[in-house]
Amino acid sequence: NLAIWLKLNGETVQNSNTSDMIFSVAEIIPYMSRFMELRPGDLIATGTPEGVGLGMTPPRFLRAGDTMELGVEGLGVQHQSTVNAS
């Protein structure tokens, strides 16, 4: 039950809570373990809350120079910047 958010260029575009997950972490880990070996440090991408760019009208996609801030209550904040692919 942790708050989770994403800011794009300082604007909050996703603001939700882990309690909204369709499957709990307690369900995801045993299920995945049936098909693959999980090791310490592995990350499991569980999806994203509402507010993704493709679902916006008009759709909003990342551009070079955009900055993202992703936070999970009690865990911390990540910062990323986008660059052009070479």
mmCIF file as gemmi writes it, N, C-alpha and C atoms, coordinates in Angstrom:
data_model
loop_
_atom_site.group_PDB
_atom_site.id
_atom_site.type_symbol
_atom_site.label_atom_id
_atom_site.label_alt_id
_atom_site.label_comp_id
_atom_site.label_asym_id
_atom_site.label_entity_id
_atom_site.label_seq_id
_atom_site.pdbx_PDB_ins_code
_atom_site.Cartn_x
_atom_site.Cartn_y
_atom_site.Cartn_z
_atom_site.occupancy
_atom_site.B_iso_or_equiv
_atom_site.pdbx_formal_charge
_atom_site.auth_seq_id
_atom_site.auth_asym_id
_atom_site.pdbx_PDB_model_num
ATOM 1 N N . ASN Axp A 1 ? 0.836 -1.18 0 1 0 ? 1 A 1
ATOM 2 C CA . ASN Axp A 1 ? 0 0 0 1 0 ? 1 A 1
ATOM 3 C C . ASN Axp A 1 ? 0.885 1.249 0 1 0 ? 1 A 1
ATOM 4 N N . LEU Axp A 2 ? 1.628 1.433 -1.114 1 0 ? 2 A 1
ATOM 5 C CA . LEU Axp A 2 ? 2.566 2.545 -1.216 1 0 ? 2 A 1
ATOM 6 C C . LEU Axp A 2 ? 2.164 3.492 -2.337 1 0 ? 2 A 1
ATOM 7 N N . ALA Axp A 3 ? 2.306 4.782 -2.085 1 0 ? 3 A 1
ATOM 8 C CA . ALA Axp A 3 ? 2.064 5.765 -3.143 1 0 ? 3 A 1
ATOM 9 C C . ALA Axp A 3 ? 3.138 5.613 -4.204 1 0 ? 3 A 1
ATOM 10 N N . ILE Axp A 4 ? 2.756 5.778 -5.471 1 0 ? 4 A 1
ATOM 11 C CA . ILE Axp A 4 ? 3.692 5.698 -6.592 1 0 ? 4 A 1
ATOM 12 C C . ILE Axp A 4 ? 3.315 6.799 -7.578 1 0 ? 4 A 1
ATOM 13 N N . TRP Axp A 5 ? 4.321 7.488 -8.109 1 0 ? 5 A 1
ATOM 14 C CA . TRP Axp A 5 ? 4.034 8.599 -9.007 1 0 ? 5 A 1
ATOM 15 C C . TRP Axp A 5 ? 5.123 8.736 -10.065 1 0 ? 5 A 1
ATOM 16 N N . LEU Axp A 6 ? 4.758 9.422 -11.143 1 0 ? 6 A 1
ATOM 17 C CA . LEU Axp A 6 ? 5.707 9.738 -12.204 1 0 ? 6 A 1
ATOM 18 C C . LEU Axp A 6 ? 5.485 11.182 -12.614 1 0 ? 6 A 1
ATOM 19 N N . LYS Axp A 7 ? 6.574 11.932 -12.629 1 0 ? 7 A 1
ATOM 20 C CA . LYS Axp A 7 ? 6.539 13.304 -13.129 1 0 ? 7 A 1
ATOM 21 C C . LYS Axp A 7 ? 7.318 13.344 -14.429 1 0 ? 7 A 1
ATOM 22 N N . LEU Axp A 8 ? 6.744 13.987 -15.426 1 0 ? 8 A 1
ATOM 23 C CA . LEU Axp A 8 ? 7.399 14.182 -16.717 1 0 ? 8 A 1
ATOM 24 C C . LEU Axp A 8 ? 7.638 15.676 -16.879 1 0 ? 8 A 1
ATOM 25 N N . ASN Axp A 9 ? 8.904 16.054 -16.932 1 0 ? 9 A 1
ATOM 26 C CA . ASN Axp A 9 ? 9.279 17.476 -17.027 1 0 ? 9 A 1
ATOM 27 C C . ASN Axp A 9 ? 8.598 18.299 -15.934 1 0 ? 9 A 1
ATOM 28 N N . GLY Axp A 10 ? 8.522 17.722 -14.731 1 0 ? 10 A 1
ATOM 29 C CA . GLY Axp A 10 ? 7.966 18.417 -13.577 1 0 ? 10 A 1
ATOM 30 C C . GLY Axp A 10 ? 6.457 18.303 -13.43 1 0 ? 10 A 1
ATOM 31 N N . GLU Axp A 11 ? 5.759 17.767 -14.426 1 0 ? 11 A 1
ATOM 32 C CA . GLU Axp A 11 ? 4.302 17.625 -14.375 1 0 ? 11 A 1
ATOM 33 C C . GLU Axp A 11 ? 3.942 16.203 -13.944 1 0 ? 11 A 1
ATOM 34 N N . THR Axp A 12 ? 3.12 16.066 -12.921 1 0 ? 12 A 1
ATOM 35 C CA . THR Axp A 12 ? 2.68 14.745 -12.484 1 0 ? 12 A 1
ATOM 36 C C . THR Axp A 12 ? 1.73 14.174 -13.529 1 0 ? 12 A 1
ATOM 37 N N . VAL Axp A 13 ? 2.124 13.05 -14.128 1 0 ? 13 A 1
ATOM 38 C CA . VAL Axp A 13 ? 1.291 12.4 -15.142 1 0 ? 13 A 1
ATOM 39 C C . VAL Axp A 13 ? 0.746 11.061 -14.651 1 0 ? 13 A 1
ATOM 40 N N . GLN Axp A 14 ? 1.338 10.507 -13.611 1 0 ? 14 A 1
ATOM 41 C CA . GLN Axp A 14 ? 0.835 9.283 -13.004 1 0 ? 14 A 1
ATOM 42 C C . GLN Axp A 14 ? 0.891 9.454 -11.495 1 0 ? 14 A 1
ATOM 43 N N . ASN Axp A 15 ? -0.206 9.111 -10.827 1 0 ? 15 A 1
ATOM 44 C CA . ASN Axp A 15 ? -0.273 9.225 -9.379 1 0 ? 15 A 1
ATOM 45 C C . ASN Axp A 15 ? -1.217 8.13 -8.899 1 0 ? 15 A 1
ATOM 46 N N . SER Axp A 16 ? -0.667 7.102 -8.267 1 0 ? 16 A 1
ATOM 47 C CA . SER Axp A 16 ? -1.481 5.952 -7.911 1 0 ? 16 A 1
ATOM 48 C C . SER Axp A 16 ? -0.968 5.331 -6.623 1 0 ? 16 A 1
ATOM 49 N N . ASN Axp A 17 ? -1.331 4.082 -6.411 1 0 ? 17 A 1
ATOM 50 C CA . ASN Axp A 17 ? -0.954 3.368 -5.207 1 0 ? 17 A 1
ATOM 51 C C . ASN Axp A 17 ? -0.771 1.894 -5.561 1 0 ? 17 A 1
ATOM 52 N N . THR Axp A 18 ? 0.192 1.256 -4.928 1 0 ? 18 A 1
ATOM 53 C CA . THR Axp A 18 ? 0.433 -0.161 -5.216 1 0 ? 18 A 1
ATOM 54 C C . THR Axp A 18 ? -0.767 -1.035 -4.862 1 0 ? 18 A 1
ATOM 55 N N . SER Axp A 19 ? -1.675 -0.526 -4.042 1 0 ? 19 A 1
ATOM 56 C CA . SER Axp A 19 ? -2.872 -1.306 -3.706 1 0 ? 19 A 1
ATOM 57 C C . SER Axp A 19 ? -3.779 -1.483 -4.922 1 0 ? 19 A 1
ATOM 58 N N . ASP Axp A 20 ? -3.54 -0.712 -5.984 1 0 ? 20 A 1
ATOM 59 C CA . ASP Axp A 20 ? -4.332 -0.834 -7.214 1 0 ? 20 A 1
ATOM 60 C C . ASP Axp A 20 ? -3.8 -1.912 -8.162 1 0 ? 20 A 1
ATOM 61 N N . MET Axp A 21 ? -2.715 -2.587 -7.787 1 0 ? 21 A 1
ATOM 62 C CA . MET Axp A 21 ? -2.148 -3.622 -8.655 1 0 ? 21 A 1
ATOM 63 C C . MET Axp A 21 ? -3.161 -4.751 -8.855 1 0 ? 21 A 1
ATOM 64 N N . ILE Axp A 22 ? -3.23 -5.27 -10.068 1 0 ? 22 A 1
ATOM 65 C CA . ILE Axp A 22 ? -4.159 -6.362 -10.365 1 0 ? 22 A 1
ATOM 66 C C . ILE Axp A 22 ? -3.743 -7.629 -9.629 1 0 ? 22 A 1
ATOM 67 N N . PHE Axp A 23 ? -2.434 -7.933 -9.638 1 0 ? 23 A 1
ATOM 68 C CA . PHE Axp A 23 ? -1.891 -9.085 -8.919 1 0 ? 23 A 1
ATOM 69 C C . PHE Axp A 23 ? -0.923 -8.574 -7.864 1 0 ? 23 A 1
ATOM 70 N N . SER Axp A 24 ? -0.964 -9.145 -6.683 1 0 ? 24 A 1
ATOM 71 C CA . SER Axp A 24 ? -0.067 -8.732 -5.604 1 0 ? 24 A 1
ATOM 72 C C . SER Axp A 24 ? 1.338 -9.296 -5.843 1 0 ? 24 A 1
ATOM 73 N N . VAL Axp A 25 ? 2.304 -8.698 -5.194 1 0 ? 25 A 1
ATOM 74 C CA . VAL Axp A 25 ? 3.675 -9.202 -5.27 1 0 ? 25 A 1
ATOM 75 C C . VAL Axp A 25 ? 3.721 -10.638 -4.753 1 0 ? 25 A 1
ATOM 76 N N . ALA Axp A 26 ? 2.925 -10.929 -3.73 1 0 ? 26 A 1
ATOM 77 C CA . ALA Axp A 26 ? 2.877 -12.281 -3.169 1 0 ? 26 A 1
ATOM 78 C C . ALA Axp A 26 ? 2.346 -13.296 -4.181 1 0 ? 26 A 1
ATOM 79 N N . GLU Axp A 27 ? 1.593 -12.849 -5.187 1 0 ? 27 A 1
ATOM 80 C CA . GLU Axp A 27 ? 1.123 -13.738 -6.254 1 0 ? 27 A 1
ATOM 81 C C . GLU Axp A 27 ? 2.117 -13.791 -7.417 1 0 ? 27 A 1
ATOM 82 N N . ILE Axp A 28 ? 2.721 -12.665 -7.717 1 0 ? 28 A 1
ATOM 83 C CA . ILE Axp A 28 ? 3.603 -12.561 -8.891 1 0 ? 28 A 1
ATOM 84 C C . ILE Axp A 28 ? 4.871 -13.398 -8.722 1 0 ? 28 A 1
ATOM 85 N N . ILE Axp A 29 ? 5.516 -13.321 -7.566 1 0 ? 29 A 1
ATOM 86 C CA . ILE Axp A 29 ? 6.799 -14.007 -7.373 1 0 ? 29 A 1
ATOM 87 C C . ILE Axp A 29 ? 6.662 -15.529 -7.492 1 0 ? 29 A 1
ATOM 88 N N . PRO Axp A 30 ? 5.727 -16.169 -6.804 1 0 ? 30 A 1
ATOM 89 C CA . PRO Axp A 30 ? 5.616 -17.63 -6.978 1 0 ? 30 A 1
ATOM 90 C C . PRO Axp A 30 ? 5.246 -18.029 -8.406 1 0 ? 30 A 1
ATOM 91 N N . TYR Axp A 31 ? 4.393 -17.218 -9.053 1 0 ? 31 A 1
ATOM 92 C CA . TYR Axp A 31 ? 4.006 -17.542 -10.427 1 0 ? 31 A 1
ATOM 93 C C . TYR Axp A 31 ? 5.225 -17.482 -11.344 1 0 ? 31 A 1
ATOM 94 N N . MET Axp A 32 ? 5.988 -16.414 -11.269 1 0 ? 32 A 1
ATOM 95 C CA . MET Axp A 32 ? 7.174 -16.292 -12.121 1 0 ? 32 A 1
ATOM 96 C C . MET Axp A 32 ? 8.198 -17.371 -11.815 1 0 ? 32 A 1
ATOM 97 N N . SER Axp A 33 ? 8.293 -17.749 -10.558 1 0 ? 33 A 1
ATOM 98 C CA . SER Axp A 33 ? 9.264 -18.767 -10.151 1 0 ? 33 A 1
ATOM 99 C C . SER Axp A 33 ? 8.975 -20.136 -10.758 1 0 ? 33 A 1
ATOM 100 N N . ARG Axp A 34 ? 7.75 -20.334 -11.215 1 0 ? 34 A 1
ATOM 101 C CA . ARG Axp A 34 ? 7.412 -21.585 -11.89 1 0 ? 34 A 1
ATOM 102 C C . ARG Axp A 34 ? 8.081 -21.68 -13.258 1 0 ? 34 A 1
ATOM 103 N N . PHE Axp A 35 ? 8.426 -20.555 -13.854 1 0 ? 35 A 1
ATOM 104 C CA . PHE Axp A 35 ? 8.928 -20.527 -15.227 1 0 ? 35 A 1
ATOM 105 C C . PHE Axp A 35 ? 10.372 -20.055 -15.356 1 0 ? 35 A 1
ATOM 106 N N . MET Axp A 36 ? 10.906 -19.457 -14.311 1 0 ? 36 A 1
ATOM 107 C CA . MET Axp A 36 ? 12.272 -18.94 -14.393 1 0 ? 36 A 1
ATOM 108 C C . MET Axp A 36 ? 12.876 -18.851 -12.999 1 0 ? 36 A 1
ATOM 109 N N . GLU Axp A 37 ? 14.189 -18.877 -12.967 1 0 ? 37 A 1
ATOM 110 C CA . GLU Axp A 37 ? 14.884 -18.735 -11.69 1 0 ? 37 A 1
ATOM 111 C C . GLU Axp A 37 ? 15.04 -17.255 -11.373 1 0 ? 37 A 1
ATOM 112 N N . LEU Axp A 38 ? 14.551 -16.854 -10.213 1 0 ? 38 A 1
ATOM 113 C CA . LEU Axp A 38 ? 14.729 -15.484 -9.749 1 0 ? 38 A 1
ATOM 114 C C . LEU Axp A 38 ? 15.915 -15.438 -8.806 1 0 ? 38 A 1
ATOM 115 N N . ARG Axp A 39 ? 16.751 -14.422 -8.986 1 0 ? 39 A 1
ATOM 116 C CA . ARG Axp A 39 ? 17.953 -14.284 -8.162 1 0 ? 39 A 1
ATOM 117 C C . ARG Axp A 39 ? 17.922 -12.943 -7.434 1 0 ? 39 A 1
ATOM 118 N N . PRO Axp A 40 ? 18.649 -12.848 -6.328 1 0 ? 40 A 1
ATOM 119 C CA . PRO Axp A 40 ? 18.699 -11.572 -5.603 1 0 ? 40 A 1
ATOM 120 C C . PRO Axp A 40 ? 19.123 -10.439 -6.548 1 0 ? 40 A 1
ATOM 121 N N . GLY Axp A 41 ? 18.4 -9.348 -6.481 1 0 ? 41 A 1
ATOM 122 C CA . GLY Axp A 41 ? 18.694 -8.204 -7.335 1 0 ? 41 A 1
ATOM 123 C C . GLY Axp A 41 ? 17.862 -8.149 -8.598 1 0 ? 41 A 1
ATOM 124 N N . ASP Axp A 42 ? 17.164 -9.248 -8.95 1 0 ? 42 A 1
ATOM 125 C CA . ASP Axp A 42 ? 16.291 -9.232 -10.12 1 0 ? 42 A 1
ATOM 126 C C . ASP Axp A 42 ? 15.184 -8.196 -9.923 1 0 ? 42 A 1
ATOM 127 N N . LEU Axp A 43 ? 14.821 -7.537 -11.003 1 0 ? 43 A 1
ATOM 128 C CA . LEU Axp A 43 ? 13.703 -6.599 -10.993 1 0 ? 43 A 1
ATOM 129 C C . LEU Axp A 43 ? 12.544 -7.212 -11.765 1 0 ? 43 A 1
ATOM 130 N N . ILE Axp A 44 ? 11.354 -7.042 -11.259 1 0 ? 44 A 1
ATOM 131 C CA . ILE Axp A 44 ? 10.156 -7.539 -11.928 1 0 ? 44 A 1
ATOM 132 C C . ILE Axp A 44 ? 9.321 -6.326 -12.317 1 0 ? 44 A 1
ATOM 133 N N . ALA Axp A 45 ? 9.152 -6.123 -13.616 1 0 ? 45 A 1
ATOM 134 C CA . ALA Axp A 45 ? 8.318 -5.023 -14.097 1 0 ? 45 A 1
ATOM 135 C C . ALA Axp A 45 ? 6.867 -5.459 -14.017 1 0 ? 45 A 1
ATOM 136 N N . THR Axp A 46 ? 6.086 -4.771 -13.211 1 0 ? 46 A 1
ATOM 137 C CA . THR Axp A 46 ? 4.703 -5.18 -12.973 1 0 ? 46 A 1
ATOM 138 C C . THR Axp A 46 ? 3.694 -4.367 -13.76 1 0 ? 46 A 1
ATOM 139 N N . GLY Axp A 47 ? 4.154 -3.448 -14.578 1 0 ? 47 A 1
ATOM 140 C CA . GLY Axp A 47 ? 3.236 -2.605 -15.328 1 0 ? 47 A 1
ATOM 141 C C . GLY Axp A 47 ? 3.271 -1.187 -14.816 1 0 ? 47 A 1
ATOM 142 N N . THR Axp A 48 ? 2.3 -0.418 -15.193 1 0 ? 48 A 1
ATOM 143 C CA . THR Axp A 48 ? 2.29 0.999 -14.868 1 0 ? 48 A 1
ATOM 144 C C . THR Axp A 48 ? 0.866 1.455 -14.567 1 0 ? 48 A 1
ATOM 145 N N . PRO Axp A 49 ? 0.701 2.436 -13.691 1 0 ? 49 A 1
ATOM 146 C CA . PRO Axp A 49 ? -0.651 2.923 -13.412 1 0 ? 49 A 1
ATOM 147 C C . PRO Axp A 49 ? -1.207 3.742 -14.574 1 0 ? 49 A 1
ATOM 148 N N . GLU Axp A 50 ? -2.486 4.078 -14.487 1 0 ? 50 A 1
ATOM 149 C CA . GLU Axp A 50 ? -3.092 4.886 -15.536 1 0 ? 50 A 1
ATOM 150 C C . GLU Axp A 50 ? -2.328 6.193 -15.704 1 0 ? 50 A 1
ATOM 151 N N . GLY Axp A 51 ? -2.371 6.725 -16.92 1 0 ? 51 A 1
ATOM 152 C CA . GLY Axp A 51 ? -1.674 7.967 -17.21 1 0 ? 51 A 1
ATOM 153 C C . GLY Axp A 51 ? -0.565 7.807 -18.225 1 0 ? 51 A 1
ATOM 154 N N . VAL Axp A 52 ? -0.473 6.643 -18.872 1 0 ? 52 A 1
ATOM 155 C CA . VAL Axp A 52 ? 0.573 6.444 -19.874 1 0 ? 52 A 1
ATOM 156 C C . VAL Axp A 52 ? 0.291 7.311 -21.095 1 0 ? 52 A 1
ATOM 157 N N . GLY Axp A 53 ? 1.354 7.732 -21.764 1 0 ? 53 A 1
ATOM 158 C CA . GLY Axp A 53 ? 1.248 8.658 -22.888 1 0 ? 53 A 1
ATOM 159 C C . GLY Axp A 53 ? 0.39 8.163 -24.036 1 0 ? 53 A 1
ATOM 160 N N . LEU Axp A 54 ? 0.431 6.868 -24.322 1 0 ? 54 A 1
ATOM 161 C CA . LEU Axp A 54 ? -0.344 6.331 -25.441 1 0 ? 54 A 1
ATOM 162 C C . LEU Axp A 54 ? -1.845 6.5 -25.209 1 0 ? 54 A 1
ATOM 163 N N . GLY Axp A 55 ? -2.266 6.508 -23.963 1 0 ? 55 A 1
ATOM 164 C CA . GLY Axp A 55 ? -3.682 6.643 -23.652 1 0 ? 55 A 1
ATOM 165 C C . GLY Axp A 55 ? -4.177 8.078 -23.59 1 0 ? 55 A 1
ATOM 166 N N . MET Axp A 56 ? -3.277 9.048 -23.764 1 0 ? 56 A 1
ATOM 167 C CA . MET Axp A 56 ? -3.679 10.453 -23.72 1 0 ? 56 A 1
ATOM 168 C C . MET Axp A 56 ? -4.253 10.879 -25.062 1 0 ? 56 A 1
ATOM 169 N N . THR Axp A 57 ? -5.034 11.954 -25.055 1 0 ? 57 A 1
ATOM 170 C CA . THR Axp A 57 ? -5.593 12.508 -26.281 1 0 ? 57 A 1
ATOM 171 C C . THR Axp A 57 ? -5.116 13.942 -26.423 1 0 ? 57 A 1
ATOM 172 N N . PRO Axp A 58 ? -4.244 14.22 -27.385 1 0 ? 58 A 1
ATOM 173 C CA . PRO Axp A 58 ? -3.592 13.274 -28.291 1 0 ? 58 A 1
ATOM 174 C C . PRO Axp A 58 ? -2.524 12.478 -27.537 1 0 ? 58 A 1
ATOM 175 N N . PRO Axp A 59 ? -2.071 11.371 -28.113 1 0 ? 59 A 1
ATOM 176 C CA . PRO Axp A 59 ? -1.02 10.582 -27.464 1 0 ? 59 A 1
ATOM 177 C C . PRO Axp A 59 ? 0.224 11.438 -27.21 1 0 ? 59 A 1
ATOM 178 N N . ARG Axp A 60 ? 0.903 11.146 -26.118 1 0 ? 60 A 1
ATOM 179 C CA . ARG Axp A 60 ? 2.097 11.906 -25.726 1 0 ? 60 A 1
ATOM 180 C C . ARG Axp A 60 ? 3.261 10.928 -25.609 1 0 ? 60 A 1
ATOM 181 N N . PHE Axp A 61 ? 4.297 11.175 -26.389 1 0 ? 61 A 1
ATOM 182 C CA . PHE Axp A 61 ? 5.458 10.288 -26.392 1 0 ? 61 A 1
ATOM 183 C C . PHE Axp A 61 ? 6.677 11.046 -25.885 1 0 ? 61 A 1
ATOM 184 N N . LEU Axp A 62 ? 7.636 10.297 -25.338 1 0 ? 62 A 1
ATOM 185 C CA . LEU Axp A 62 ? 8.86 10.913 -24.835 1 0 ? 62 A 1
ATOM 186 C C . LEU Axp A 62 ? 9.679 11.481 -25.98 1 0 ? 62 A 1
ATOM 187 N N . ARG Axp A 63 ? 10.369 12.603 -25.697 1 0 ? 63 A 1
ATOM 188 C CA . ARG Axp A 63 ? 11.262 13.239 -26.668 1 0 ? 63 A 1
ATOM 189 C C . ARG Axp A 63 ? 12.627 13.424 -26.024 1 0 ? 63 A 1
ATOM 190 N N . ALA Axp A 64 ? 13.632 13.544 -26.854 1 0 ? 64 A 1
ATOM 191 C CA . ALA Axp A 64 ? 14.989 13.787 -26.344 1 0 ? 64 A 1
ATOM 192 C C . ALA Axp A 64 ? 14.968 15.018 -25.45 1 0 ? 64 A 1
ATOM 193 N N . GLY Axp A 65 ? 15.587 14.888 -24.294 1 0 ? 65 A 1
ATOM 194 C CA . GLY Axp A 65 ? 15.657 15.988 -23.344 1 0 ? 65 A 1
ATOM 195 C C . GLY Axp A 65 ? 14.59 15.946 -22.264 1 0 ? 65 A 1
ATOM 196 N N . ASP Axp A 66 ? 13.57 15.089 -22.431 1 0 ? 66 A 1
ATOM 197 C CA . ASP Axp A 66 ? 12.555 14.951 -21.385 1 0 ? 66 A 1
ATOM 198 C C . ASP Axp A 66 ? 13.203 14.382 -20.127 1 0 ? 66 A 1
ATOM 199 N N . THR Axp A 67 ? 12.706 14.799 -18.979 1 0 ? 67 A 1
ATOM 200 C CA . THR Axp A 67 ? 13.181 14.255 -17.716 1 0 ? 67 A 1
ATOM 201 C C . THR Axp A 67 ? 12.011 13.606 -16.987 1 0 ? 67 A 1
ATOM 202 N N . MET Axp A 68 ? 12.288 12.474 -16.374 1 0 ? 68 A 1
ATOM 203 C CA . MET Axp A 68 ? 11.279 11.733 -15.627 1 0 ? 68 A 1
ATOM 204 C C . MET Axp A 68 ? 11.744 11.545 -14.191 1 0 ? 68 A 1
ATOM 205 N N . GLU Axp A 69 ? 10.801 11.633 -13.296 1 0 ? 69 A 1
ATOM 206 C CA . GLU Axp A 69 ? 11.052 11.369 -11.879 1 0 ? 69 A 1
ATOM 207 C C . GLU Axp A 69 ? 10.004 10.355 -11.432 1 0 ? 69 A 1
ATOM 208 N N . LEU Axp A 70 ? 10.47 9.19 -11.012 1 0 ? 70 A 1
ATOM 209 C CA . LEU Axp A 70 ? 9.592 8.122 -10.56 1 0 ? 70 A 1
ATOM 210 C C . LEU Axp A 70 ? 9.816 7.919 -9.076 1 0 ? 70 A 1
ATOM 211 N N . GLY Axp A 71 ? 8.75 7.957 -8.307 1 0 ? 71 A 1
ATOM 212 C CA . GLY Axp A 71 ? 8.879 7.782 -6.871 1 0 ? 71 A 1
ATOM 213 C C . GLY Axp A 71 ? 7.963 6.705 -6.342 1 0 ? 71 A 1
ATOM 214 N N . VAL Axp A 72 ? 8.459 5.974 -5.349 1 0 ? 72 A 1
ATOM 215 C CA . VAL Axp A 72 ? 7.659 5.001 -4.617 1 0 ? 72 A 1
ATOM 216 C C . VAL Axp A 72 ? 7.839 5.326 -3.135 1 0 ? 72 A 1
ATOM 217 N N . GLU Axp A 73 ? 6.733 5.579 -2.477 1 0 ? 73 A 1
ATOM 218 C CA . GLU Axp A 73 ? 6.745 5.948 -1.075 1 0 ? 73 A 1
ATOM 219 C C . GLU Axp A 73 ? 7.589 4.969 -0.253 1 0 ? 73 A 1
ATOM 220 N N . GLY Axp A 74 ? 8.513 5.502 0.515 1 0 ? 74 A 1
ATOM 221 C CA . GLY Axp A 74 ? 9.332 4.688 1.393 1 0 ? 74 A 1
ATOM 222 C C . GLY Axp A 74 ? 10.506 3.997 0.716 1 0 ? 74 A 1
ATOM 223 N N . LEU Axp A 75 ? 10.549 3.999 -0.634 1 0 ? 75 A 1
ATOM 224 C CA . LEU Axp A 75 ? 11.645 3.338 -1.348 1 0 ? 75 A 1
ATOM 225 C C . LEU Axp A 75 ? 12.605 4.336 -1.983 1 0 ? 75 A 1
ATOM 226 N N . GLY Axp A 76 ? 12.099 5.483 -2.401 1 0 ? 76 A 1
ATOM 227 C CA . GLY Axp A 76 ? 12.963 6.491 -2.982 1 0 ? 76 A 1
ATOM 228 C C . GLY Axp A 76 ? 12.466 6.985 -4.33 1 0 ? 76 A 1
ATOM 229 N N . VAL Axp A 77 ? 13.34 7.737 -4.994 1 0 ? 77 A 1
ATOM 230 C CA . VAL Axp A 77 ? 13.006 8.385 -6.261 1 0 ? 77 A 1
ATOM 231 C C . VAL Axp A 77 ? 14.109 8.103 -7.265 1 0 ? 77 A 1
ATOM 232 N N . GLN Axp A 78 ? 13.722 7.831 -8.517 1 0 ? 78 A 1
ATOM 233 C CA . GLN Axp A 78 ? 14.666 7.67 -9.628 1 0 ? 78 A 1
ATOM 234 C C . GLN Axp A 78 ? 14.503 8.854 -10.561 1 0 ? 78 A 1
ATOM 235 N N . HIS Axp A 79 ? 15.606 9.27 -11.175 1 0 ? 79 A 1
ATOM 236 C CA . HIS Axp A 79 ? 15.574 10.341 -12.173 1 0 ? 79 A 1
ATOM 237 C C . HIS Axp A 79 ? 16.194 9.819 -13.449 1 0 ? 79 A 1
ATOM 238 N N . GLN Axp A 80 ? 15.52 10.043 -14.585 1 0 ? 80 A 1
ATOM 239 C CA . GLN Axp A 80 ? 16.045 9.662 -15.883 1 0 ? 80 A 1
ATOM 240 C C . GLN Axp A 80 ? 15.837 10.805 -16.855 1 0 ? 80 A 1
ATOM 241 N N . SER Axp A 81 ? 16.74 10.9 -17.83 1 0 ? 81 A 1
ATOM 242 C CA . SER Axp A 81 ? 16.605 11.85 -18.932 1 0 ? 81 A 1
ATOM 243 C C . SER Axp A 81 ? 16.692 11.074 -20.229 1 0 ? 81 A 1
ATOM 244 N N . THR Axp A 82 ? 15.906 11.491 -21.211 1 0 ? 82 A 1
ATOM 245 C CA . THR Axp A 82 ? 15.917 10.809 -22.494 1 0 ? 82 A 1
ATOM 246 C C . THR Axp A 82 ? 16.942 11.455 -23.434 1 0 ? 82 A 1
ATOM 247 N N . VAL Axp A 83 ? 17.499 10.656 -24.329 1 0 ? 83 A 1
ATOM 248 C CA . VAL Axp A 83 ? 18.45 11.125 -25.331 1 0 ? 83 A 1
ATOM 249 C C . VAL Axp A 83 ? 18.051 10.544 -26.679 1 0 ? 83 A 1
ATOM 250 N N . ASN Axp A 84 ? 18.545 11.131 -27.734 1 0 ? 84 A 1
ATOM 251 C CA . ASN Axp A 84 ? 18.318 10.586 -29.066 1 0 ? 84 A 1
ATOM 252 C C . ASN Axp A 84 ? 19.094 9.271 -29.205 1 0 ? 84 A 1
ATOM 253 N N . ALA Axp A 85 ? 18.478 8.286 -29.837 1 0 ? 85 A 1
ATOM 254 C CA . ALA Axp A 85 ? 19.179 7.028 -30.118 1 0 ? 85 A 1
ATOM 255 C C . ALA Axp A 85 ? 20.153 7.276 -31.264 1 0 ? 85 A 1
ATOM 256 N N . SER Axp A 86 ? 21.327 6.731 -31.154 1 0 ? 86 A 1
ATOM 257 C CA . SER Axp A 86 ? 22.327 6.919 -32.209 1 0 ? 86 A 1
ATOM 258 C C . SER Axp A 86 ? 22.522 5.655 -32.985 1 0 ? 86 A 1
